[in-house]
């Protein structure tokens, strides 16, 4: 088959792909082939079998996933895949999963759930074997056109518009430059069977609509559509690789970067830098919002539940969104000393002022004098709550506004200990004491707060540290 003109063309495309991406020496480590039984995966299996015959033996595993979606048709595909593997003399394995159920449990679409299941299964197999390390997938040049168009219609950037990546990690796609029509023609010419997924014929799916309705119209403009889109993908991928390299060079391993440096970057480079910092590709709207926020010295912006961009005093970093949850203490205090381990903080309540020389034991400290007639009930110390206010200086002030005015970074606000009583906020260290018509008592309570340990990211901070 591969000695015919069309067969030789396809074999040459696959072989050149392996050379281009330096995969020839890696193949002996073993290849798992994603095998659906469709024309593309059958051609991929035949190509790899031919390649090892012409070169050297290599471990091959054809792996089929039955997604539990198409009933008897899916069972047919699995049987066909198993039988063809036996004819080729290649190891076969399969997995049957209820993808619709998984999609419902995870709250995602069926297609996304199926993809997650497949890739998870691929990884599980590779981790469990020492003779398989690569994954070969059967995407072709026509698949790439559809992907490029879908991504463009979503408003993607150059990375999405570059289409399907030829190589990503241990995954490679040797038929990516081969048109679907060539694959089907060669298999049909040599009467090699393959299965067809009936859902691929329905134009209700966007990809199928492009395949059946849009691509034929585009071929009227350019019959060599696959070649044109392959060049487009290569060019965009090259541009994106260049920008990504410049972004890595700009960061140079830094986890904290001045906002001013970032603001000075070209928008295209800034988008790559922010994505690198986040460890994932950010959307257009996320990049746009962050670009706007960079003009400020202090802000926070959540890109995912567990990932937040923090700007603190003009320095931007990315932190775990759960970092603030460690400050979830509420400690009752009375006369004497109380320690709050979460903040490396010691609180002393006395009826006499603490001598300044006694405060030298602390790295930093602050003291408040409070008339005992304004204290209602027990005192406690906790982090700021949403909506907290304190009345002093003749007006009610929101703690959030006080922090913002002093440019206290969002990540540090939870580290300011708030002194409360039965009525609410009594004292915010570094600010005024609550003054609500009382405070004339001659009996005073002195509340001293001191950070007693060495340098730590969890040490308490006070509002007086910011101006």
C-alpha positions as CSV (number, residue, x, y, z in Angstrom):
1,X,0.0,0.0,0.0
2,X,2.7,2.5,0.9
3,X,4.6,1.8,-2.3
4,X,1.8,3.4,-4.4
5,X,2.1,7.1,-5.3
6,X,-0.5,8.2,-2.7
7,X,0.8,5.7,-0.1
8,X,4.4,6.9,-0.6
9,X,3.2,10.5,-0.2
10,X,1.5,9.7,3.1
11,X,4.5,7.7,4.3
12,X,6.8,10.5,3.4
13,X,4.7,13.1,5.3
14,X,4.8,10.9,8.4
15,X,8.5,10.1,8.2
16,X,9.4,13.8,7.6
17,X,7.3,14.7,10.6
18,X,9.3,12.3,12.8
19,X,12.6,13.7,11.6
20,X,11.5,17.3,11.9
21,X,10.5,16.9,15.5
22,X,13.4,14.6,16.4
23,X,11.2,11.7,17.3
24,X,13.0,8.9,15.4
25,X,15.4,8.1,18.3
26,X,12.5,8.3,20.8
27,X,10.2,5.8,19.1
28,X,11.9,2.7,20.5
29,X,10.8,3.8,24.0
30,X,7.3,2.6,22.9
31,X,4.2,4.2,21.5
32,X,0.6,4.2,22.6
33,X,-1.7,4.8,19.6
34,X,-5.1,6.4,20.3
35,X,-7.2,4.0,18.2
36,X,-10.9,4.6,17.5
37,X,-11.1,2.3,14.5
38,X,-11.9,5.3,12.3
39,X,-10.0,6.0,9.0
40,X,-7.4,8.3,10.6
41,X,-6.4,6.0,13.4
42,X,-6.3,3.0,11.1
43,X,-3.9,4.9,8.8
44,X,-1.8,5.9,11.8
45,X,-1.5,2.3,13.0
46,X,-0.6,1.1,9.5
47,X,2.0,3.9,9.1
48,X,3.7,3.0,12.4
49,X,3.7,-0.7,11.5
50,X,5.2,0.1,8.1
51,X,7.7,2.4,9.7
52,X,9.0,-0.2,12.1
53,X,9.2,-2.7,9.2
54,X,11.4,-0.3,7.3
55,X,13.5,0.7,10.3
56,X,13.5,-1.1,13.6
57,X,11.0,-2.9,15.8
58,X,9.3,-0.7,18.4
59,X,6.7,-1.5,21.1
60,X,3.2,-0.5,19.9
61,X,-0.1,-0.5,21.8
62,X,-3.4,0.3,20.1
63,X,-5.7,1.7,22.8
64,X,-9.4,2.1,22.3
65,X,-11.9,4.0,24.5
66,X,-15.6,3.1,24.4
67,X,-17.2,6.3,25.7
68,X,-20.6,4.6,26.3
69,X,-22.4,7.1,24.1
70,X,-23.5,5.4,20.9
71,X,-24.8,2.0,22.2
72,X,-24.3,-0.9,19.8
73,X,-22.4,1.3,17.4
74,X,-19.8,1.9,20.1
75,X,-19.6,-1.8,20.8
76,X,-19.1,-2.5,17.1
77,X,-16.2,0.0,17.0
78,X,-14.5,-1.7,19.9
79,X,-14.9,-5.2,18.3
80,X,-13.5,-3.9,15.0
81,X,-10.6,-2.2,16.7
82,X,-9.7,-5.4,18.6
83,X,-10.0,-7.6,15.5
84,X,-7.8,-5.3,13.3
85,X,-5.2,-5.2,16.0
86,X,-5.1,-9.0,16.0
87,X,-4.7,-9.0,12.2
88,X,-1.8,-6.5,12.5
89,X,-0.2,-8.5,15.3
90,X,-0.2,-5.4,17.5
91,X,-1.0,-5.3,21.3
92,X,-4.5,-4.0,22.0
93,X,-6.2,-2.7,25.1
94,X,-9.5,-0.9,25.7
95,X,-11.5,1.0,28.3
96,X,-15.2,1.3,28.6
97,X,-16.5,4.3,30.5
98,X,-19.9,6.1,31.0
99,X,-18.9,9.5,29.7
100,X,-22.4,11.0,29.8
101,X,-22.5,10.2,33.6
102,X,-19.1,11.7,34.1
103,X,-20.0,14.8,32.2
104,X,-23.1,15.3,34.4
105,X,-21.1,14.7,37.6
106,X,-18.4,17.2,36.6
107,X,-20.8,19.8,35.1
108,X,-19.0,19.8,31.7
109,X,-20.0,19.0,28.1
110,X,-19.9,15.4,26.8
111,X,-17.1,16.2,24.4
112,X,-14.9,17.8,27.1
113,X,-15.6,14.9,29.5
114,X,-14.7,12.3,26.8
115,X,-11.4,14.1,26.1
116,X,-10.5,14.3,29.8
117,X,-11.3,10.5,30.1
118,X,-9.1,9.6,27.1
119,X,-6.1,11.7,28.2
120,X,-6.3,10.5,31.8
121,X,-6.4,6.9,30.6
122,X,-3.4,7.5,28.3
123,X,-1.4,8.9,31.3
124,X,-2.5,6.0,33.6
125,X,-1.2,3.4,31.0
126,X,2.2,5.2,30.6
127,X,2.7,5.5,34.3
128,X,2.0,1.8,34.7
129,X,4.4,0.6,32.1
130,X,8.1,1.0,31.4
131,X,7.9,0.0,27.7
132,X,5.5,2.8,26.6
133,X,6.4,6.5,26.8
134,X,4.9,8.3,23.8
135,X,1.3,8.9,22.6
136,X,0.5,9.0,18.9
137,X,-2.8,10.6,17.9
138,X,-4.4,10.6,14.4
139,X,-5.4,14.2,13.8
140,X,-5.0,15.1,10.1
141,X,-4.6,18.3,8.1
142,X,-8.4,18.7,7.6
143,X,-8.9,18.4,11.4
144,X,-6.5,21.2,11.7
145,X,-8.5,23.5,9.4
146,X,-11.6,22.9,11.4
147,X,-9.8,23.6,14.7
148,X,-8.3,26.8,13.3
149,X,-11.7,28.1,12.1
150,X,-13.4,27.2,15.3
151,X,-10.8,29.0,17.3
152,X,-10.9,32.1,15.1
153,X,-14.7,32.2,15.4
154,X,-14.2,32.2,19.2
155,X,-11.9,35.2,18.9
156,X,-8.8,33.3,19.8
157,X,-5.3,34.7,19.7
158,X,-2.4,33.4,17.6
159,X,-1.9,30.3,19.8
160,X,-5.5,29.1,19.2
161,X,-5.5,30.2,15.6
162,X,-2.3,28.1,15.0
163,X,-4.5,25.1,15.4
164,X,-3.6,21.6,16.6
165,X,0.0,21.4,18.0
166,X,2.1,18.8,16.2
167,X,3.9,17.9,19.4
168,X,3.0,18.6,23.0
169,X,4.9,16.9,25.7
170,X,4.9,13.2,24.9
171,X,2.0,13.5,22.4
172,X,2.7,13.6,18.7
173,X,0.6,13.7,15.6
174,X,2.5,12.4,12.6
175,X,-0.4,12.7,10.1
176,X,-1.1,16.3,10.8
177,X,0.0,17.4,7.3
178,X,-2.0,14.7,5.5
179,X,-5.5,15.7,4.2
180,X,-8.4,13.5,5.3
181,X,-9.3,12.9,1.6
182,X,-6.0,11.3,1.0
183,X,-6.3,9.0,4.0
184,X,-9.8,7.8,3.0
185,X,-8.8,7.4,-0.7
186,X,-5.8,5.2,0.1
187,X,-7.7,2.9,2.5
188,X,-10.6,2.6,0.0
189,X,-8.2,1.8,-2.9
190,X,-6.7,-1.1,-0.9
191,X,-10.0,-2.2,0.6
192,X,-8.8,-1.7,4.1
193,X,-11.9,-1.4,6.4
194,X,-12.6,1.3,9.0
195,X,-15.6,2.4,11.0
196,X,-17.5,5.7,10.8
197,X,-18.9,7.5,13.8
198,X,-22.5,8.3,12.9
199,X,-22.3,11.5,15.0
200,X,-19.7,12.8,12.5
201,X,-22.5,13.1,9.9
202,X,-24.7,15.4,11.9
203,X,-24.4,19.1,11.1
204,X,-25.8,19.9,14.5
205,X,-22.2,19.9,15.7
206,X,-20.2,23.0,14.8
207,X,-17.2,21.0,13.6
208,X,-19.3,18.8,11.4
209,X,-21.1,21.9,10.0
210,X,-17.7,23.4,9.0
211,X,-16.7,20.1,7.5
212,X,-19.8,19.5,5.5
213,X,-20.9,23.1,4.6
214,X,-18.1,25.5,5.0
215,X,-15.0,23.7,3.8
216,X,-16.4,22.8,0.4
217,X,-17.1,26.5,-0.2
218,X,-13.5,27.5,0.8
219,X,-12.2,24.9,-1.6
220,X,-13.8,26.8,-4.4
221,X,-11.4,29.6,-3.6
222,X,-8.4,27.5,-2.8
223,X,-8.4,23.7,-3.7
224,X,-5.2,23.3,-1.7
225,X,-6.9,24.3,1.5
226,X,-5.0,21.9,3.8
227,X,-1.6,23.1,2.6
228,X,-2.6,26.8,3.0
229,X,-3.9,26.2,6.5
230,X,-0.8,24.2,7.4
231,X,1.4,27.1,6.4
232,X,-0.8,29.5,8.4
233,X,-0.5,27.2,11.5
234,X,3.3,27.0,11.1
235,X,3.7,30.7,10.8
236,X,1.5,31.5,13.7
237,X,3.1,28.8,15.8
238,X,6.5,30.2,15.0
239,X,5.4,33.7,16.0
240,X,3.9,32.4,19.2
241,X,7.0,30.5,20.1
242,X,9.1,33.6,19.6
243,X,6.9,35.7,21.9
244,X,6.8,32.9,24.5
245,X,10.6,32.7,24.4
246,X,10.8,36.5,24.9
247,X,8.3,36.2,27.8
248,X,10.4,33.5,29.5
249,X,13.5,35.7,29.0
250,X,11.7,38.7,30.5
251,X,10.6,36.8,33.6
252,X,14.0,35.0,34.0
253,X,12.5,32.9,36.8
254,X,11.1,35.8,38.7
255,X,7.9,35.2,40.6
256,X,7.4,38.9,41.5
257,X,7.6,41.6,38.8
258,X,7.2,45.4,39.1
259,X,3.9,46.6,37.6
260,X,5.7,49.4,35.8
261,X,7.9,46.9,33.9
262,X,4.8,45.0,32.9
263,X,2.9,48.1,31.8
264,X,5.8,49.0,29.5
265,X,5.6,45.8,27.5
266,X,3.9,45.4,24.1
267,X,0.4,44.0,24.6
268,X,1.3,40.7,22.7
269,X,4.3,40.1,24.9
270,X,2.5,41.1,28.1
271,X,-0.2,38.5,27.4
272,X,2.4,35.8,27.2
273,X,4.1,37.0,30.4
274,X,0.9,37.1,32.4
275,X,0.0,33.6,31.1
276,X,3.4,32.3,32.1
277,X,3.0,33.8,35.6
278,X,-0.5,32.2,35.9
279,X,0.8,28.8,34.6
280,X,-2.1,28.7,32.1
281,X,-3.4,30.5,29.1
282,X,-5.5,33.6,30.0
283,X,-8.5,34.7,28.0
284,X,-8.6,38.0,26.1
285,X,-10.9,39.5,28.8
286,X,-8.6,38.4,31.6
287,X,-5.5,39.9,29.9
288,X,-7.4,43.1,29.2
289,X,-8.5,43.5,32.8
290,X,-5.1,42.9,34.1
291,X,-3.6,45.4,31.7
292,X,-5.9,48.0,33.1
293,X,-5.2,47.1,36.7
294,X,-1.4,47.4,36.2
295,X,-1.7,51.2,36.5
296,X,-2.4,50.7,40.2
297,X,0.1,49.7,43.0
298,X,-2.3,47.5,44.9
299,X,-5.0,45.2,43.6
300,X,-6.1,41.6,43.4
301,X,-7.7,39.8,40.4
302,X,-8.9,36.2,40.5
303,X,-8.4,34.2,37.3
304,X,-9.5,30.9,38.8
305,X,-10.8,29.7,42.1
306,X,-7.3,28.9,43.3
307,X,-5.3,31.5,41.4
308,X,-5.1,35.2,42.1
309,X,-2.9,38.0,40.8
310,X,-1.8,40.2,43.6
311,X,-0.2,43.6,43.2
312,X,1.4,44.8,46.5
313,X,3.2,48.1,46.6
314,X,3.7,48.0,42.8
315,X,4.9,44.4,42.7
316,X,2.8,41.7,40.9
317,X,2.8,38.1,41.8
318,X,0.5,35.1,41.5
319,X,-0.7,33.4,44.7
320,X,-2.8,30.5,45.7
321,X,-6.4,31.8,46.1
322,X,-6.7,29.8,49.3
323,X,-3.8,31.5,51.0
324,X,-6.0,33.9,52.9
325,X,-8.0,31.0,54.4
326,X,-5.2,30.3,56.9
327,X,-6.1,33.4,58.9
328,X,-9.4,32.1,60.2
329,X,-8.8,32.6,63.9
330,X,-11.1,34.1,66.5
331,X,-9.4,34.4,69.9
332,X,-11.0,35.7,73.1
333,X,-8.6,37.9,75.1
334,X,-8.6,39.1,78.7
335,X,-6.2,40.5,81.3
336,X,-2.7,39.1,80.8
337,X,-1.0,37.7,77.7
338,X,-2.5,35.8,74.8
339,X,-0.7,34.4,71.8
340,X,-2.2,34.1,68.3
341,X,0.1,31.6,66.6
342,X,-1.3,32.2,63.2
343,X,0.1,35.7,63.2
344,X,3.1,35.2,65.5
345,X,1.3,37.8,67.6
346,X,1.3,38.3,71.4
347,X,-1.5,40.5,72.9
348,X,-1.2,41.9,76.4
349,X,-4.1,43.4,78.3
350,X,-3.2,45.5,81.4
351,X,-4.6,48.4,83.4
352,X,-1.2,50.2,83.3
353,X,0.7,51.2,80.2
354,X,3.5,48.9,79.1
355,X,6.9,50.5,79.3
356,X,8.6,51.1,76.0
357,X,11.7,49.2,77.1
358,X,9.5,46.2,77.6
359,X,8.5,46.3,74.0
360,X,12.0,45.7,72.8
361,X,11.3,42.0,72.9
362,X,9.1,42.5,69.8
363,X,10.1,42.9,66.2
364,X,7.3,45.5,66.1
365,X,4.5,46.6,68.5
366,X,1.6,48.9,68.9
367,X,-0.4,50.0,72.0
368,X,-3.9,51.4,72.5
369,X,-5.4,53.1,75.6
370,X,-9.1,52.3,75.9
371,X,-11.6,53.7,78.4
372,X,-13.2,50.6,80.0
373,X,-16.8,52.1,79.7
374,X,-16.8,51.7,75.9
375,X,-16.0,48.0,76.1
376,X,-19.1,45.9,75.8
377,X,-18.8,42.3,76.9
378,X,-15.8,40.1,76.1
379,X,-13.0,41.2,73.8
380,X,-11.7,39.1,71.0
381,X,-9.3,39.4,68.1
382,X,-10.1,38.2,64.6
383,X,-9.4,39.1,60.9
384,X,-11.5,41.7,59.1
385,X,-15.0,40.5,58.1
386,X,-16.8,41.8,55.0
387,X,-18.8,44.9,55.9
388,X,-16.8,45.7,59.0
389,X,-17.0,49.4,60.2
390,X,-15.7,51.4,63.1
391,X,-16.9,54.8,64.4
392,X,-14.3,57.4,65.3
393,X,-13.5,61.0,64.4
394,X,-17.2,61.8,64.2
395,X,-18.0,59.3,61.4
396,X,-18.5,55.7,60.6
397,X,-15.7,54.3,58.5
398,X,-15.5,51.1,56.5
399,X,-12.4,49.0,57.2
400,X,-12.2,48.2,53.5
401,X,-12.0,51.9,52.7
402,X,-9.4,52.6,55.4
403,X,-7.2,49.8,54.0
404,X,-7.6,51.1,50.5
405,X,-6.7,54.7,51.5
406,X,-3.5,53.5,53.0
407,X,-2.7,51.3,50.1
408,X,-2.6,48.1,52.2
409,X,-2.1,45.2,49.8
410,X,-5.2,42.9,49.6
411,X,-3.1,39.9,50.7
412,X,-2.0,41.6,53.9
413,X,-5.4,42.9,55.0
414,X,-6.3,39.6,56.7
415,X,-3.1,39.8,58.7
416,X,-4.2,42.9,60.5
417,X,-5.7,41.8,63.9
418,X,-9.0,43.5,64.6
419,X,-10.0,44.0,68.2
420,X,-13.7,43.5,68.7
421,X,-16.2,43.4,71.6
422,X,-19.9,42.5,71.8
423,X,-20.8,45.7,69.8
424,X,-18.4,45.2,67.0
425,X,-15.0,46.6,66.0
426,X,-13.4,48.3,69.0
427,X,-9.9,49.1,67.6
428,X,-8.1,48.6,64.3
429,X,-4.4,48.7,65.1
430,X,-2.9,51.8,63.5
431,X,-6.2,53.6,63.4
432,X,-8.5,55.3,65.9
433,X,-10.4,53.6,68.8
434,X,-14.1,53.4,68.6
435,X,-15.7,56.6,69.9
436,X,-19.5,56.4,70.2
437,X,-20.4,58.8,73.0
438,X,-18.6,57.1,75.8
439,X,-15.0,57.1,76.8
440,X,-15.1,59.4,79.8
441,X,-14.1,56.7,82.4
442,X,-10.9,57.3,84.3
443,X,-10.3,53.5,84.3
444,X,-8.2,52.6,81.3
445,X,-7.4,49.3,79.6
446,X,-4.1,49.1,77.7
447,X,-4.0,46.6,74.8
448,X,-0.5,46.0,73.5
449,X,0.1,43.9,70.3
450,X,3.6,42.7,69.5
451,X,5.0,40.5,66.8
452,X,7.4,38.2,68.7
453,X,9.0,36.0,66.0
454,X,11.5,36.5,63.2
455,X,10.7,37.3,59.6
456,X,7.7,35.4,58.3
457,X,5.1,35.9,55.6
458,X,2.4,35.2,58.2
459,X,3.5,37.9,60.7
460,X,0.8,40.3,61.8
461,X,0.9,43.8,60.3
462,X,-0.6,47.0,61.6
463,X,-2.2,49.9,59.7
464,X,0.5,52.3,61.1
465,X,3.0,50.5,58.8
466,X,1.3,52.1,55.7
467,X,0.8,55.7,55.0
